[in-house]
């Protein structure tokens, strides 16, 4: 347990350039506090102390702004950056070395029973405000772009953006986690640009046809 708690601190020092030392991380990082509260609540939940586990999770939510259901399974080296508004559902499974930014929701899509929340595999990054909904799997080394809404399974080594989320990069190699959130591909914008270009062409063709028609009328007169 001590090794696990030490890893939780070390991953923040590794990934957050604003983290200066262990003491600062332990005392001031709400993402770390939420993970530690969850580890206690999850142990109690597995022992069927459901009420106490829920009380701890709700106290953690009040203190940190991060809601993690005690039934959720979390691996090693989870990094919740800032974390305000993060929600992790009951049947969610999170692998090792996963990064979640503020406003991320790993939730369900309705009132279905059983496994109804996502499975996040190792080395996945979910950027600010992204929503991953339903009993779907996000493959290893994948990245979910800021503001995306993911409703379908994502293969490993992929980058997903948009609403609904679309895979825009899948090269079969490990994807580094230090990517630039502001320079992601935007398939929706690409389609809109293509439509704008086609509309412009149609307008020019209509204008040319109108000119030909007016010229033909003038000749007949």
C-alpha positions as CSV (number, residue, x, y, z in Angstrom):
1,X,0.0,0.0,0.0
2,X,2.8,2.4,0.8
3,X,4.4,1.7,-2.6
4,X,1.1,2.4,-4.3
5,X,0.7,5.7,-2.4
6,X,4.2,6.7,-3.3
7,X,3.5,6.0,-7.0
8,X,0.5,8.2,-6.9
9,X,2.7,11.1,-5.8
10,X,5.5,10.3,-8.2
11,X,3.3,10.3,-11.3
12,X,2.2,13.9,-10.5
13,X,5.9,15.0,-10.1
14,X,6.6,13.3,-13.4
15,X,3.8,14.8,-15.4
16,X,2.9,18.1,-13.9
17,X,5.6,20.8,-14.4
18,X,3.9,22.9,-11.7
19,X,4.6,20.3,-9.0
20,X,7.7,21.3,-7.1
21,X,8.1,18.8,-4.3
22,X,6.3,15.8,-2.6
23,X,5.0,17.9,0.3
24,X,3.3,20.4,-2.0
25,X,1.7,17.5,-4.0
26,X,0.5,15.7,-0.9
27,X,-1.0,18.8,0.7
28,X,-2.5,20.6,-2.3
29,X,-3.4,18.3,-5.1
30,X,-7.1,17.5,-5.1
31,X,-6.7,14.8,-7.7
32,X,-4.3,12.9,-5.4
33,X,-6.7,13.3,-2.5
34,X,-9.6,12.0,-4.5
35,X,-7.6,8.9,-5.5
36,X,-6.6,8.2,-2.0
37,X,-10.1,8.6,-0.7
38,X,-11.3,6.2,-3.4
39,X,-8.7,3.6,-2.5
40,X,-10.2,3.5,1.0
41,X,-13.8,3.6,-0.2
42,X,-13.1,0.8,-2.8
43,X,-11.7,-1.5,-0.2
44,X,-14.8,-1.0,2.0
45,X,-17.1,-1.4,-1.1
46,X,-15.5,-4.8,-1.9
47,X,-16.2,-5.9,1.6
48,X,-19.9,-5.0,1.2
49,X,-19.7,-1.9,3.5
50,X,-21.6,0.0,0.8
51,X,-23.0,2.8,2.9
52,X,-19.7,3.7,4.5
53,X,-18.0,3.6,1.1
54,X,-20.6,5.9,-0.4
55,X,-20.2,8.3,2.5
56,X,-16.5,8.5,2.0
57,X,-16.9,9.0,-1.8
58,X,-19.4,11.8,-1.2
59,X,-17.1,13.5,1.3
60,X,-14.3,13.2,-1.2
61,X,-16.5,14.8,-3.8
62,X,-17.3,17.7,-1.4
63,X,-13.6,18.2,-0.6
64,X,-12.1,17.8,-4.1
65,X,-14.9,18.4,-6.7
66,X,-14.1,14.9,-8.1
67,X,-16.7,12.2,-8.0
68,X,-15.5,8.6,-8.1
69,X,-18.0,5.9,-7.3
70,X,-16.4,3.4,-4.8
71,X,-17.2,0.5,-7.1
72,X,-15.0,1.8,-9.8
73,X,-11.7,-0.1,-10.4
74,X,-8.6,2.1,-10.7
75,X,-5.1,0.9,-11.7
76,X,-1.7,2.3,-10.8
77,X,-0.4,5.7,-11.6
78,X,-3.7,7.4,-12.4
79,X,-3.1,11.2,-12.8
80,X,-6.1,13.5,-12.5
81,X,-4.9,16.9,-13.5
82,X,-6.8,19.7,-11.7
83,X,-9.8,17.4,-11.7
84,X,-12.7,19.7,-11.0
85,X,-15.9,18.1,-12.4
86,X,-14.4,14.7,-13.1
87,X,-17.0,11.9,-12.8
88,X,-16.1,8.2,-12.8
89,X,-19.0,5.7,-12.7
90,X,-19.6,2.6,-10.7
91,X,-18.6,-0.1,-13.2
92,X,-15.8,1.9,-14.8
93,X,-12.4,0.1,-15.1
94,X,-9.3,2.2,-15.4
95,X,-5.9,0.7,-16.3
96,X,-2.4,1.8,-15.4
97,X,-0.7,5.1,-16.3
98,X,-4.0,6.9,-17.3
99,X,-4.4,10.7,-17.4
100,X,-7.7,12.5,-16.9
101,X,-8.1,16.2,-17.2
102,X,-10.7,18.4,-15.6
103,X,-14.4,18.0,-16.6
104,X,-14.0,14.4,-17.9
105,X,-16.9,12.1,-17.5
106,X,-16.6,8.3,-17.6
107,X,-20.3,7.6,-17.4
108,X,-23.3,5.5,-18.6
109,X,-25.9,6.1,-21.2
110,X,-29.1,5.3,-19.3
111,X,-30.6,3.0,-16.7
112,X,-29.1,-0.3,-18.0
113,X,-27.9,-2.8,-15.5
114,X,-24.5,-4.6,-15.2
115,X,-21.4,-3.2,-16.9
116,X,-22.6,0.2,-18.1
117,X,-19.4,2.3,-17.8
118,X,-16.3,2.5,-19.9
119,X,-13.1,0.4,-19.7
120,X,-10.0,2.6,-20.1
121,X,-6.9,0.6,-20.9
122,X,-3.3,1.4,-20.1
123,X,-1.6,4.6,-21.1
124,X,-4.8,6.5,-22.2
125,X,-5.1,10.2,-22.0
126,X,-8.6,11.8,-21.8
127,X,-8.4,15.6,-22.3
128,X,-10.5,18.4,-20.9
129,X,-14.3,18.1,-20.9
130,X,-14.3,14.8,-22.9
131,X,-17.2,12.4,-22.2
132,X,-16.8,8.7,-22.6
133,X,-20.2,7.0,-22.2
134,X,-21.4,3.5,-22.1
135,X,-19.9,0.0,-21.7
136,X,-17.2,0.7,-24.3
137,X,-13.4,0.1,-24.4
138,X,-10.8,2.7,-25.0
139,X,-7.7,0.8,-26.3
140,X,-4.2,1.1,-25.0
141,X,-2.1,4.3,-25.8
142,X,-5.1,6.2,-27.1
143,X,-6.0,9.9,-26.7
144,X,-9.4,11.4,-26.4
145,X,-9.4,15.1,-27.5
146,X,-10.8,17.9,-25.5
147,X,-14.6,18.2,-25.6
148,X,-15.1,14.9,-27.5
149,X,-18.1,12.6,-26.9
150,X,-17.1,9.0,-27.3
151,X,-19.9,6.4,-27.7
152,X,-18.1,3.6,-29.6
153,X,-15.2,1.4,-28.9
154,X,-11.8,2.9,-29.7
155,X,-9.0,0.7,-31.0
156,X,-5.5,0.9,-29.5
157,X,-3.0,3.6,-30.5
158,X,-5.8,6.0,-31.7
159,X,-6.6,9.7,-31.4
160,X,-10.3,10.5,-31.2
161,X,-11.9,14.0,-31.6
162,X,-15.3,15.5,-32.3
163,X,-19.0,14.9,-31.4
164,X,-19.6,12.1,-31.8
165,X,-16.0,11.0,-31.3
166,X,-14.2,9.8,-34.5
167,X,-10.9,8.1,-34.8
168,X,-8.6,10.4,-36.7
169,X,-5.2,8.8,-36.1
170,X,-4.4,5.1,-35.9
171,X,-0.9,4.3,-36.9
172,X,-0.3,1.1,-34.9
173,X,2.5,2.5,-32.8
174,X,2.6,3.8,-29.3
175,X,1.2,7.3,-29.0
176,X,3.1,9.7,-26.7
177,X,1.0,11.3,-24.0
178,X,2.6,14.8,-24.3
179,X,0.4,15.9,-27.2
180,X,-0.8,19.4,-28.0
181,X,-4.5,19.8,-27.2
182,X,-4.8,22.9,-29.4
183,X,-3.6,21.3,-32.6
184,X,-5.8,18.2,-33.0
185,X,-7.3,17.3,-36.4
186,X,-10.9,18.4,-36.8
187,X,-12.9,16.2,-39.2
188,X,-16.1,18.3,-38.8
189,X,-14.3,21.5,-39.8
190,X,-12.7,19.7,-42.8
191,X,-16.2,18.6,-44.0
192,X,-17.6,22.1,-43.5
193,X,-14.7,23.6,-45.5
194,X,-15.3,21.0,-48.3
195,X,-19.0,21.9,-48.3
196,X,-18.2,25.7,-48.4
197,X,-16.0,25.1,-51.4
198,X,-18.7,23.1,-53.3
199,X,-21.3,25.8,-52.5
200,X,-19.0,28.4,-53.9
201,X,-18.5,26.4,-57.1
202,X,-22.3,26.0,-57.5
203,X,-22.8,29.7,-57.0
204,X,-20.3,30.5,-59.8
205,X,-22.0,28.0,-62.1
206,X,-25.4,29.4,-61.4
207,X,-24.1,32.9,-62.1
208,X,-22.5,31.8,-65.4
209,X,-25.8,30.2,-66.5
210,X,-27.7,33.3,-65.6
211,X,-25.4,35.4,-67.6
212,X,-25.7,33.1,-70.6
213,X,-29.5,33.1,-70.3
214,X,-29.6,37.0,-70.1
215,X,-27.3,37.2,-73.1
216,X,-29.4,34.8,-75.1
217,X,-32.6,36.9,-74.3
218,X,-30.9,40.1,-75.3
219,X,-29.9,38.6,-78.7
220,X,-33.5,37.5,-79.3
221,X,-34.8,41.0,-78.6
